[in-house]
């Protein structure tokens, strides 16, 4: 391309640009830009003489053309921008600044968590599934926080005691009085700043004042303990109270009234005791290292928001199949569940969930797809179809969710299988082999051999032992026990390895399997059968007595005596009645065929627990209440699974009878309940 051609193109472009700019911007003559440019470009005196002719020449040459140069255009644009510039606002002074600052520091509404704590044998425990999210202002103080927490717990728990006084505790179970490590009176915002956590991660606990103070007194007054134990208890007490001042502690003599000294000392702290410090670290350590399975599951449940739950809406009929069907279609299974039985109006505040899992674990025994054996010593069934459909995994998921929601586990796996699931090595015995196993008879025959000739004949007709992993060709009597042990392990563990691992996969959801393995003894107790006694039932349903010396108290003591005799009769199996056939927990094999013919059923302690709680095993604390307002002489016993309460009417049916009649009346009332005899 020639230079001349390039120059022509450049001139053409410049001419076009000038024409377009002239259409948009006025000429220099109209704006007077020449004079302004001359003024703005004025220089010191030494250069004026030489600059003036050039300026005049430039102005004249530009005046002859209606098109601005780029330099002039740029200068006009910058001048226009400076005209539109707005200076920054001046800083506010005095009252204006303080008013705006106060407005920005208005307390806002935040969410915190408040759970329930109790004391047993001098040790603080956290009640499972009793932690609620509470919306409060950031400047809330202790007394108002306790009041709101009591209202919240009372609204969601019918068994909650609204009348008794409570104390508010930090996560390390020290009482909330001051901001930890300081002498400032507690307020939520100050505590949040001290611990450097989000409001949503702050957790407090309510504890009955009587329990808390009694535990304090128990820690102080232990004269029989050795010096080491006393030091430990004093250190623990140091974390209970953080006081601003440290008055002297009154020492108890043998003749002093302990409650009087407790009243004097309860708000005081020994000067020599270590002051609570590094509360944030203590809280982190406690949160990371729970001391029991219940605490571990409670902490995991607290991390799940209350509004994050899965709805299980099923019928009592075909419960297992329909539950599996629902979970199979659920994309995101939550740790919290709300259960609704179709056609029933009950609202799930805990009781319906317990009933659901009790009925589920009961019904799955008669399902036949997953388990085999005799209750309560069951093993998994080798079932590839059920494995492919994910039934073993879903059973593990439901077991994990049951434990998270405070319900008991299955309680029917054999010990060797449960131990293997929790990464333990427990020797499998012949009793663990299901009776319907085709090899059980052969193994029993081998166990009964007394000479090698007899053993040789039986072993020769048992070639399946090679497939079971026992490959020794010739056996002696000394090999008999090893053969039985290896073959039993194959039937119970090895032959259902895929089923076991699928169940473990489901059980590991939300980290439940990890906690069961960590707290192995407690985890094992949730999977195997637990034999309960009358003391378990008494602990679950504690009587709510009236004031001592009143007529009501006298009637209540008579009823409680008869109640305890009733429990003994139930434990011994003396209470039997004809009822309509329903699934039998203790004998699921007979539950497959159900007709309208009455059958004889024994009332068990498990039935009593289920009547008042929905659960067949003792993992709760409820109450035995008395209805003194009852005017119906024939009103029956009632159970409230949500409030964990059994209420006995104080009428002729229970007061004007001996212990035998009382027991028969109670049995009749319990069997009238749904699922325990009446359909």
C-alpha positions in Angstrom: 0.0 0.0 0.0 1.6 3.4 -1.1 2.2 6.2 1.3 0.0 8.5 -0.7 -2.9 6.1 -0.4 -2.5 6.0 3.4 -2.3 9.7 3.6 -5.6 10.0 1.7 -7.3 7.6 4.0 -6.0 9.5 7.1 -7.3 12.8 5.8 -10.6 11.4 4.9 -11.1 10.0 8.4 -10.0 13.3 10.0 -12.4 15.2 7.9 -15.3 12.9 8.8 -14.5 13.2 12.5 -14.4 17.0 12.3 -17.8 17.1 10.5 -19.4 14.8 13.1 -18.0 16.8 16.0 -19.2 20.1 14.5 -22.7 18.8 14.4 -22.6 18.1 18.2 -20.5 20.9 19.6 -20.8 24.6 18.9 -18.0 26.5 17.1 -15.4 28.5 19.0 -17.0 31.8 17.8 -20.2 30.8 19.6 -18.6 29.7 22.8 -15.9 32.2 23.0 -13.4 29.5 23.6 -10.6 31.4 22.1 -10.6 34.1 24.7 -11.0 31.6 27.5 -8.2 29.5 26.1 -6.0 32.5 25.9 -6.7 33.3 29.5 -6.2 29.8 30.7 -3.0 29.4 28.9 -1.5 32.7 30.1 2.1 32.2 31.2 4.6 34.1 33.3 5.8 37.5 32.0 9.0 36.1 30.6 7.2 34.0 28.1 4.3 36.3 27.3 5.9 38.0 24.3 6.7 34.8 22.5 3.4 33.1 23.3 1.1 35.9 22.4 1.6 35.8 18.6 1.3 32.1 18.4 -1.9 32.2 20.4 -3.4 34.9 18.2 -2.4 33.0 15.1 -3.9 29.8 16.5 -7.1 31.5 17.5 -7.5 33.1 14.1 -6.9 29.8 12.3 -9.4 28.0 14.5 -11.8 30.8 14.1 -11.8 30.2 10.3 -12.8 26.6 10.9 -16.1 25.4 12.5 -14.4 22.2 13.7 -12.7 21.8 17.2 -9.4 20.1 17.5 -9.2 17.1 19.8 -7.2 19.2 22.4 -9.9 21.8 22.5 -12.6 19.2 22.8 -10.8 17.5 25.7 -10.5 20.8 27.5 -14.2 21.6 27.2 -15.1 18.1 28.4 -12.9 18.4 31.5 -14.3 21.9 32.3 -17.8 20.5 32.1 -16.9 17.6 34.5 -15.5 20.0 37.0 -18.7 22.0 37.0 -20.7 18.9 37.8 -18.4 17.9 40.7 -20.0 17.8 44.1 -17.8 18.0 47.2 -18.0 15.4 49.9 -20.4 16.1 52.7 -19.0 17.7 55.9 -18.6 15.5 58.9 -21.5 15.6 61.4 -20.7 17.3 64.7 -21.9 16.9 68.3 -25.5 15.8 68.7 -25.8 14.8 65.0 -23.1 12.2 65.2 -24.3 10.8 68.5 -27.9 10.5 67.2 -26.8 8.6 64.1 -24.5 6.3 66.2 -27.3 5.5 68.6 -29.6 4.7 65.7 -27.1 2.2 64.3 -26.6 0.5 67.7 -30.3 -0.3 68.2 -30.6 -3.9 69.5 -31.7 -6.4 66.8 -33.4 -9.7 67.0 -31.2 -12.8 66.8 -31.5 -16.6 67.2 -29.9 -18.6 70.0 -30.4 -22.1 71.4 -31.6 -23.0 74.9 -31.6 -26.6 76.0 -32.4 -28.5 79.2 -29.9 -29.9 81.6 -30.4 -32.1 84.7 -28.2 -33.6 87.4 -27.9 -37.3 88.1 -25.4 -38.7 90.6 -23.7 -35.4 90.8 -23.1 -35.2 87.0 -24.7 -32.8 84.6 -26.5 -34.3 81.6 -28.2 -32.7 78.6 -31.7 -33.8 77.8 -31.9 -35.1 74.3 -34.3 -33.4 71.8 -35.1 -30.6 74.3 -33.1 -27.8 72.7 -35.1 -25.1 71.0 -34.2 -22.0 69.0 -35.1 -18.8 70.7 -35.5 -15.4 69.1 -34.4 -12.6 71.4 -32.9 -9.1 71.4 -29.2 -8.7 71.5 -29.3 -6.6 74.7 -31.4 -9.2 76.6 -30.3 -10.0 80.2 -30.4 -13.2 82.2 -33.8 -12.9 83.9 -35.6 -12.1 80.7 -33.8 -14.8 78.9 -34.9 -17.4 81.5 -38.5 -16.2 81.2 -38.5 -16.5 77.5 -36.8 -19.9 77.5 -39.4 -21.2 80.0 -42.3 -20.0 77.8 -40.7 -21.6 74.7 -40.1 -25.0 76.4 -43.5 -25.0 77.9 -45.2 -24.3 74.5 -43.4 -27.3 72.9 -43.3 -29.8 75.8 -46.5 -30.5 77.8 -44.4 -32.3 80.5 -42.3 -29.2 81.1 -42.6 -27.8 84.6 -43.5 -24.1 84.3 -43.9 -23.5 88.0 -40.5 -24.5 89.5 -37.7 -21.9 89.4 -34.8 -22.4 87.0 -31.2 -21.3 86.6 -29.5 -20.5 83.3 -26.3 -22.3 82.6 -23.4 -21.9 80.2 -22.3 -24.9 78.1 -19.8 -25.8 80.8 -22.7 -25.9 83.3 -21.6 -22.8 85.2 -24.4 -20.5 86.2 -25.0 -17.4 84.1 -24.3 -14.4 86.3 -21.4 -12.5 84.8 -19.7 -12.5 81.4 -17.0 -15.2 81.8 -13.6 -13.9 82.8 -15.0 -10.4 83.7 -16.9 -8.7 86.4 -19.6 -7.4 84.0 -23.2 -8.4 84.5 -24.3 -10.8 81.9 -26.0 -9.6 78.7 -26.2 -11.5 75.5 -24.3 -9.0 73.4 -21.4 -8.8 75.9 -21.2 -12.6 76.1 -21.2 -12.8 72.3 -18.3 -10.3 72.0 -16.4 -12.2 74.7 -16.7 -15.6 73.2 -16.4 -14.3 69.5 -19.1 -16.6 68.1 -22.1 -16.0 65.9 -25.4 -15.7 67.8 -26.7 -18.9 66.2 -23.9 -20.9 67.8 -24.6 -19.7 71.3 -26.2 -22.4 73.5 -27.5 -22.1 77.0 -29.3 -24.6 79.3 -32.1 -24.4 81.8 -31.7 -26.5 85.0 -34.1 -26.7 87.9 -32.8 -24.5 90.7 -33.3 -27.2 93.4 -31.2 -29.8 91.4 -28.5 -27.3 90.7 -28.2 -26.0 94.3 -28.3 -29.6 95.7 -25.5 -30.5 93.4 -23.4 -27.5 94.5 -24.0 -28.5 98.2 -23.1 -32.1 97.5 -19.8 -31.0 96.0 -19.0 -28.9 99.0 -19.9 -31.3 101.8 -18.1 -34.5 101.3 -16.1 -35.1 104.4 -15.5 -38.8 103.7 -13.8 -38.1 100.4 -10.0 -38.2 100.1 -8.0 -35.1 99.5 -7.6 -35.9 95.8 -11.4 -36.1 95.3 -11.9 -32.9 97.3 -9.5 -31.1 95.0 -11.3 -32.3 92.0 -14.7 -31.3 93.3 -13.4 -27.8 94.3 -12.1 -27.3 90.8 -15.5 -28.4 89.4 -17.2 -26.0 91.8 -15.0 -23.2 90.6 -16.6 -23.5 87.2 -20.1 -23.3 88.7 -20.1 -19.7 90.1 -18.3 -16.7 88.8 -18.8 -14.0 91.4 -17.8 -10.4 91.5 -16.8 -10.4 95.2 -15.5 -13.3 97.3 -16.9 -13.2 100.8 -15.7 -15.9 103.3 -17.3 -19.3 103.1 -19.1 -20.6 106.2 -17.8 -24.1 107.2 -20.4 -26.7 108.1 -20.3 -28.5 111.4 -22.1 -31.8 112.0 -24.9 -30.1 114.0 -25.6 -27.3 111.5 -28.6 -27.3 109.2 -27.2 -28.1 105.7 -29.9 -26.2 103.9 -29.2 -23.1 106.0 -25.5 -23.2 105.1 -26.4 -23.8 101.5 -28.5 -20.6 101.5 -25.6 -18.7 103.0 -22.9 -20.1 100.7 -24.6 -20.7 97.4 -23.7 -17.2 96.0 -20.2 -17.0 97.4 -16.9 -18.3 96.2 -13.7 -19.2 98.0 -10.9 -16.7 97.5 -8.4 -19.5 97.0 -10.5 -21.3 94.3 -9.4 -20.9 90.7 -11.4 -18.3 88.8 -13.2 -19.5 85.7 -11.2 -18.6 82.7 -10.9 -19.5 79.0 -14.6 -20.3 78.9 -14.6 -20.2 75.2 -11.9 -22.9 75.1 -13.8 -25.0 77.7 -17.0 -24.7 75.6 -15.2 -25.7 72.4 -13.6 -28.7 74.3 -17.0 -29.8 75.6 -18.7 -29.4 72.3 -15.9 -31.4 70.6 -15.7 -34.1 73.3 -19.0 -35.2 74.6 -18.8 -37.5 77.6 -21.7 -39.9 76.6 -23.6 -41.1 73.6 -26.7 -39.1 74.6 -24.6 -35.9 74.7 -23.0 -36.7 71.4 -26.3 -37.3 69.7 -27.8 -34.2 71.3 -25.0 -32.0 70.0 -25.5 -33.4 66.5 -29.2 -32.7 66.8 -28.6 -29.2 68.0 -26.7 -28.4 64.7 -29.9 -29.2 62.7 -32.3 -26.2 62.6 -35.8 -26.8 64.0 -37.3 -25.9 60.7 -35.2 -28.4 58.7 -37.1 -31.7 58.9 -38.5 -34.5 56.9 -42.2 -35.3 57.0 -43.1 -39.0 57.2 -46.8 -39.3 56.5 -47.9 -42.9 56.5 -50.6 -45.3 57.6 -50.2 -47.9 60.4 -51.1 -50.6 57.9 -48.2 -51.6 55.7 -46.0 -49.3 57.7 -42.6 -50.7 56.7 -43.3 -50.9 52.9 -44.7 -47.4 52.8 -42.0 -45.9 54.9 -39.4 -47.4 52.6 -41.3 -46.0 49.6 -41.3 -42.5 51.1 -37.6 -42.5 51.8 -36.8 -43.9 48.4 -38.4 -40.8 46.8 -36.9 -38.4 49.3 -34.0 -36.5 47.7 -32.7 -34.9 50.9 -33.4 -36.8 54.1 -33.2 -34.6 57.2 -32.2 -35.6 60.7 -35.4 -34.2 62.3 -38.6 -35.9 61.4 -42.3 -35.0 61.9 -44.6 -38.1 61.7 -48.2 -38.0 60.7 -50.4 -41.1 60.7 -53.0 -40.6 58.0 -56.5 -40.3 59.4 -55.3 -39.4 62.9 -55.4 -35.8 64.3 -52.4 -36.2 66.7 -49.8 -33.4 66.5 -46.2 -34.7 66.7 -44.4 -33.1 69.6 -42.3 -36.2 70.2 -44.9 -38.9 71.2 -46.0 -39.7 67.6 -42.4 -40.0 66.6 -41.7 -42.5 69.4 -44.9 -44.5 68.4 -43.8 -44.5 64.8 -40.3 -46.0 65.4 -41.7 -48.5 67.9 -44.3 -49.7 65.4 -41.7 -49.7 62.6 -39.1 -51.8 64.5 -42.0 -54.1 65.6 -43.4 -54.5 62.1 -40.1 -55.1 60.3 -39.7 -58.3 62.3 -42.7 -59.8 60.5 -41.6 -58.4 57.2 -39.3 -61.4 56.4 -37.2 -59.6 53.9 -34.4 -58.3 56.1 -34.1 -60.5 59.2 -34.3 -64.1 60.2 -34.0 -65.9 63.5 -35.9 -65.8 66.8 -36.6 -62.6 68.7 -34.5 -61.0 70.3 -31.5 -62.7 68.6 -31.9 -61.8 65.0 -29.4 -61.8 62.1 -29.6 -60.3 58.6 -31.1 -62.4 55.8 -29.2 -62.8 52.6 -31.6 -61.1 50.2 -30.1 -59.7 47.0 -33.5 -58.3 45.9 -33.9 -56.3 49.1 -30.3 -55.3 48.9 -30.8 -53.9 45.4 -33.8 -52.0 46.5 -31.8 -50.4 49.3 -33.9 -51.8 52.1 -30.9 -52.6 54.3 -29.5 -49.1 53.8 -32.9 -47.5 54.5 -33.2 -49.6 57.7 -29.8 -48.2 58.8 -30.9 -44.6 58.0 -34.1 -45.0 60.0 -32.2 -46.5 62.9 -29.8 -43.4 62.9 -32.8 -41.0 62.7 -34.5 -42.8 65.6 -31.5 -42.4 67.8 -31.1 -38.7 66.8 -34.7 -38.0 67.7 -34.4 -39.6 71.2 -36.0 -42.9 70.3 -34.6 -46.3 71.2 -32.8 -48.4 68.7 -33.9 -51.8 67.3 -32.9 -53.8 70.4 -33.1 -57.2 68.6 -29.8 -57.9 66.9 -27.7 -60.8 68.1 -24.6 -59.7 70.1 -22.0 -61.0 67.6 -23.7 -59.2 64.7 -24.1 -55.9 66.6 -20.5 -56.1 67.7 -19.3 -56.6 64.2 -21.3 -53.6 63.0 -19.6 -51.4 65.7 -16.1 -52.6 64.7 -15.8 -55.0 67.6 -14.6 -58.6 67.4 -16.9 -60.9 69.3 -16.8 -64.6 68.8 -19.9 -66.0 67.1 -21.5 -68.9 68.9 -23.8 -71.6 67.7 -26.8 -69.9 69.4 -26.4 -67.0 67.1 -27.1 -69.2 64.0 -30.8 -68.9 63.1 -32.9 -72.0 63.7 -34.2 -72.0 60.2 -30.7 -72.2 58.8 -30.1 -75.4 56.9 -26.8 -75.8 58.6 -27.9 -75.4 62.2 -29.0 -79.1 62.5 -25.7 -80.3 61.1 -23.7 -78.1 63.4 -25.7 -79.3 66.5 -25.0 -82.9 65.5 -21.2 -82.1 65.2 -21.3 -80.5 68.6 -22.8 -83.6 70.2 -20.2 -86.0 68.8 -18.2 -87.9 71.4 -15.9 -90.1 69.2 -14.0 -89.5 66.0 -15.8 -92.2 64.1 -19.1 -90.5 64.6 -17.6 -87.1 63.8 -16.0 -88.4 60.6 -19.4 -89.8 59.4 -21.2 -86.4 60.0 -18.3 -84.3 58.6 -18.2 -86.4 55.4 -21.8 -85.6 54.8 -21.1 -81.9 55.3 -19.2 -80.8 52.2 -20.6 -77.2 52.6 -17.9 -76.6 55.2 -15.4 -76.0 52.4 -17.5 -73.2 50.9 -17.7 -71.7 54.4 -14.0 -71.3 54.5 -13.0 -74.4 56.7 -10.8 -76.4 54.4 -9.1 -78.9 56.7 -9.8 -82.3 55.1 -9.5 -84.6 58.1 -10.9 -83.6 61.5 -10.4 -84.9 65.0 -12.4 -84.2 68.1 -10.0 -81.4 68.9 -11.0 -79.6 65.7 -14.7 -79.8 66.5 -15.0 -76.4 68.3 -13.1 -74.6 65.5 -15.3 -76.1 62.8 -18.5 -74.9 64.7 -17.0 -71.5 65.3 -15.9 -70.8 61.7 -19.2 -72.2 60.2 -21.3 -70.1 62.6 -19.3 -67.0 61.7 -19.9 -67.7 58.0 -23.7 -68.0 58.5 -24.0 -64.9 60.8 -21.4 -62.5 59.3 -19.6 -63.6 56.1 -22.7 -64.8 54.1 -24.4 -61.4 54.7 -21.4 -59.1 54.4 -23.0 -57.0 51.6 -26.2 -56.6 53.7 -24.1 -55.6 56.8 -22.1 -53.0 54.9 -25.3 -51.6 53.3 -26.8 -51.2 56.8 -23.6 -49.6 58.1 -23.7 -47.1 55.2 -27.2 -46.0 56.2 -26.3 -45.9 59.9 -23.4 -43.6 59.2 -25.7 -40.8 58.1 -25.3 -37.6 60.2 -22.2 -39.3 61.8 -24.3 -41.6 64.0 -22.3 -44.7 63.3 -19.1 -42.9 64.4 -20.7 -42.0 67.7 -22.0 -45.5 68.3 -18.5 -46.9 67.7 -16.9 -44.2 69.9 -19.3 -44.9 72.8 -19.2 -48.6 72.1 -21.0 -50.0 75.2 -23.8 -47.5 74.9 -24.0 -48.0 71.2 -24.2 -51.8 71.6 -27.0 -51.4 74.1 -29.1 -49.7 71.4 -28.9 -52.6 69.0 -29.2 -55.6 71.3 -32.1 -56.7 73.6 -32.4 -54.9 76.9 -34.1 -56.8 79.7 -36.0 -54.2 81.9 -37.2 -54.5 85.5 -39.6 -52.7 87.7 -37.0 -50.1 88.7 -36.7 -49.0 85.1 -40.4 -48.3 84.9 -40.4 -46.5 88.3 -37.6 -44.3 87.1 -39.5 -43.5 83.9 -42.8 -42.6 85.6 -42.1 -40.8 88.9 -45.1 -39.9 91.0 -46.2 -36.3 91.3 -47.3 -36.2 94.9 -49.4 -33.4 96.5 -48.3 -31.7 99.6 -47.5 -34.0 102.6 -50.3 -34.1 105.1 -53.1 -33.4 102.7 -56.0 -35.8 101.9 -54.8 -35.9 98.3 -51.3 -37.1 99.4 -52.8 -39.9 101.4 -54.8 -41.2 98.5 -51.9 -40.9 96.2 -49.6 -43.0 98.4 -52.2 -45.8 98.4 -52.4 -45.7 94.6 -48.6 -45.8 94.2 -48.3 -48.8 96.5 -50.9 -50.7 94.4 -49.0 -49.5 91.2 -45.8 -50.9 92.4 -47.4 -54.3 93.2 -49.0 -54.1 89.7 -45.5 -53.7 88.2 -44.2 -56.8 90.1 -47.1 -58.9 88.8 -46.4 -57.7 85.3 -42.7 -58.6 85.5 -43.5 -62.1 86.7 -45.9 -62.7 83.8 -49.0 -63.2 86.1 -51.2 -60.6 84.2 -52.8 -62.2 81.2 -55.9 -61.4 79.2 -57.8 -62.3 76.1 -57.4 -59.6 73.5 -57.9 -59.3 69.7 -54.8 -60.5 67.9 -52.3 -57.8 67.0 -48.6 -57.9 66.1 -46.8 -59.5 69.1 -43.5 -57.9 69.8 -42.2 -60.9 71.7 -43.3 -63.4 69.1 -43.4 -61.9 65.7 -43.7 -65.2 63.9 -47.3 -65.5 65.2 -48.0 -62.0 64.1 -48.2 -62.9 60.4 -51.7 -64.4 60.5 -54.2 -62.1 62.1 -57.9 -62.9 62.5 -60.7 -61.8 64.7 -60.3 -64.6 67.3 -59.1 -63.4 70.7 -55.8 -64.7 71.9 -54.3 -64.8 75.4 -51.6 -62.1 75.9 -49.4 -61.4 78.9 -48.9 -57.8 79.9 -45.2 -56.9 79.9 -43.3 -54.0 81.3 -42.5 -53.0 77.7 -46.2 -52.7 77.1 -46.5 -50.3 80.1 -43.7 -48.1 78.9 -45.2 -48.0 75.4 -48.6 -47.0 76.8 -47.2 -43.9 78.5 -44.4 -42.9 76.1 -44.8 -44.7 72.8 -41.4 -46.3 73.4 -40.9 -49.9 74.6 -37.5 -49.2 76.3 -36.5 -46.9 79.1 -34.7 -43.9 77.7 -36.9 -41.1 79.0 -38.1 -39.4 82.2 -41.9 -39.0 82.6 -44.4 -38.7 85.4 -47.2 -40.6 87.2 -50.0 -38.1 87.7 -53.2 -38.2 89.6 -56.6 -36.8 88.6 -58.4 -35.6 91.7 -61.0 -33.6 89.7 -62.5 -36.8 88.2 -66.2 -37.2 88.9 -66.7 -40.3 86.8 -66.4 -43.4 89.1 -65.5 -45.6 86.1 -63.0 -43.3 84.3 -60.0 -45.3 83.1 -56.3 -44.8 83.1 -54.9 -42.6 80.4 -51.5 -42.2 78.8 -50.0 -39.2 77.1 -47.1 -40.1 74.9 -46.2 -36.5 74.1 -46.2 -35.4 77.8 -44.6 -38.8 78.8 -47.3 -39.1 81.5 -49.6 -41.8 82.9 -52.6 -40.3 84.7 -54.6 -42.4 87.2 -58.0 -41.1 88.2 -58.6 -40.9 91.9 -62.0 -42.6 91.8 -63.7 -45.8 93.0 -62.2 -47.9 90.2 -58.7 -47.5 91.7 -59.2 -46.5 95.3 -62.0 -48.9 96.4 -60.2 -52.1 95.4 -57.4 -54.4 96.5 -54.1 -54.8 94.7 -55.2 -57.7 92.6 -58.3 -55.9 91.3 -56.2 -52.8 90.8 -53.7 -54.7 88.6 -56.5 -56.3 86.5 -58.1 -52.8 86.0 -54.8 -51.3 84.9 -54.1 -54.2 82.5 -57.5 -53.9 81.0 -57.0 -50.1 80.4 -53.6 -50.6 78.8 -54.9 -53.4 76.5 -57.6 -51.0 75.3 -55.0 -48.7 73.9 -54.3 -48.9 70.1 -51.7 -51.4 69.2 -51.9 -53.3 72.5 -55.1 -55.2 71.9 -57.8 -52.9 70.5 -57.9 -52.3 66.7 
